[in-house]
Amino acid sequence: MNPPQPSIPVWWRWLSSADLGRQARRYAALLVGLNVVAWLLVALAGGNIFDRRLPVVLFPVAGFVIWAALAFYRRRRDTKMGFGRGLKLGALIAGISSGVLALMLGAGVLLGGETLRQRHVATTIELLAGQRQRLETLPDGKALYAQQVTAAQHISAGSIASDELLRRLIPALLAALLGAILLRKANPDGTEPERAPRPPKV
């Protein structure tokens, strides 16, 4: 006689849904594709795709995709989506897309060689020069400006990738958290469906 298998909590079965993972990968791929199109447009316009301000400019795209994914998943796939499943879906989209985009930028620097890196360094130093007057009015502003210029000159593919990851991941996770709160499904008593008490066994 086989020993009884431990029962898996309902909330864990929902959080581990294979369909949820597929949806996360699908929307993460969409988000990556939209960002690649934006990079191409920036490059064609003569801009710098490694600009640290670009993730901030493109954040509304990430927020829209994450919220659309949550709304679609609740409406078509899981009408009882609570906070836990919503947060997991949004966080997976944010994590996968941010990681892939950061790796793509780092690989772009490596494959583009020293010429591409130097172009990014020159653009960054030019941006810092525009802020120099404001920085030098601060205490130790001259030293701070010199440190920033030195850091820009020695920037590497790894530092570009890690900076891109943080600038994308943190805001995207906040969008996922807010979306999971606003789009969750609650029972009449206010509890989450995956945390609702089980009916008593007969």
N, C-alpha and C positions, 0 to 999 in steps of 0.2 A: 504493500500500500504506500503510495507516494505521500510524503509529508505535505501538509497544507501550505500553499503558497501565500506569502504575505500580501494582503490587499493593498493596491495602489490607491492613494487618496484621489478623489475626483478632481481636485484642483490641480494636482500634478499631471494627470492625464490630459487635462485641457491645456496646461502650459506647455506640455511636450508634444502638442499636436503637430503631425507631419505637414498637414495642410497649412498651418500657420508659418512653418519654416519655408515652404514653397512660396507663399505670398510675400514673405520678407525678401527672399532672393529676387523675386520678380520685380518688386518695386525698387529694390536697391539697384538692380540693373538699369531700370528706367532712369533713376536719379543720376547714375554714373553717365548714362548716355546723354542726358540733358546737359550735364556739366562739360562733357567732351565737346558738344556742339558749341557751348558758350566759349570754351577755350579756343576753338577754331575761329570763331568770330572775333575774339580779342586779338588773336595772332594775325588774322587777315587785316585788322585795323591798325596793326603796328604796335599793339600793346604788349604788356608783359604778363604772361600767364602765371608767372611765379610771384606776382605782386601779392603781398600779405593782406591787402585790402580786398582782394577778389573773393575769398570765401565769405566775407561779410556782405558783399554786394549780392552774391548768389544764394545767401541764406534763405530768402523768401521761396526760392525754388525747392529747397530741401524741406522747408516747413509745409509747403503746399502738397508735395508728394507724400509726406508722412501722414498728414491729416486726411488726404484723399484715400490712402491705403487703409487707414483705420475706419473711415466711413464706409468704404466699399466692403471691407471684411465683415463689419458688423451687419451690414444690410444684406449681403449675398451669401456669406459663408457661416457666420456665427451671430445669430440675432441676440444671443445671450452674452455677448462679449462684455466682460467686466473689466475692472481696472488692471488686473494682473495680466490678462491676455493682451489687452490693448497696449500696455507698457512694453511687454515683451516684443510684440510686433514692431512697434515704433523704434525700440532700442536696437533690434536686429537690423532694421533698415538703416538706421543711423550708423551703427558700427560697421556693417559690411560696406556701405557706400563710402564712408569716410576712410576706411582702411584701403580700399581699392584705389581711390583717387589719390591718396597720399603716396602709395606705392607707384602709381603711374607718374606722378610728378618727380619722385626720386629717380625712377628709371629714365625719365626724360632727360634729367640733368646728366646722368651717367652716359647715356647713348649720344646725347648732343655734344659731349666733349667740353673742352675748356672754353671754346668760343661761346657756347650757350651760357656757361656759368659766368663768364666775364661780362656778358651782356646783361645778365641779371644783376650782377654786382654793380655795374655802372648805373643801371636804372634805380637801384636801391639807394646808392650814394646820392644820386640826383634828388631823390625824394627826401632824404635826410637833410640835404642842403637847403631845401625849401623850408624846413622846420628849424634850421640852425639858430636864427635870430630869436625865436621863441624859447628854444632850449637854453640859450646862453643867458637868458634873464633869470633862470632858476638857480638856486644854490648849487654849486659844482656843475653848472650846466655845460661849461666848456669841456670838463673831463667826461661828462656823460656823452656829449656829442662825439668826442674822440673815441670812446669805447664802442659806440654804435657803428662808427665808420670802420673801425678795426674788425669788429664782428662781421660786418657785411663783406669785407674783403676776404675773409677766411671761411665764408659759408660753404657748406658741403651738401651733397645730395641727401645725406642722412638728416641733417638739420632742417633742410627744406621740407622733407617728408614728414618729420615729426612735428614741425610747426604747422604744416597743413593739416595734419591729423587732429591736433588739438583745436585749431580754429574752426574745424568743421564738426568734430564730434560733440564738443560741449554744447554749442547752441542747438544742434540737432537732437541731442538727448533731452534738452529742456522743452523743445517742441513736442517730442514724443510724450514726455511727462504731462504736459498741459493737454495734449490731445487725448491721452488715456483718461484723464480726469473728466474732460468735457463730453467725451463720446462714449463713456462706459454705460453699460446697461445695469440698472439697479432694480431689485425686487421692490414690491410695495413697502416692505418693512425697511428698505434702505440697505440691505445687505447685498454683496456681490453675488451673482449667480454661482460662481465657482466656490464660493464660501458659504452658500446657503446651507442650513442644517439638513441632513439627510432625513428622509421619512423614517419613522420607527419601523424596525423589522417586525413582521407578524409571526 
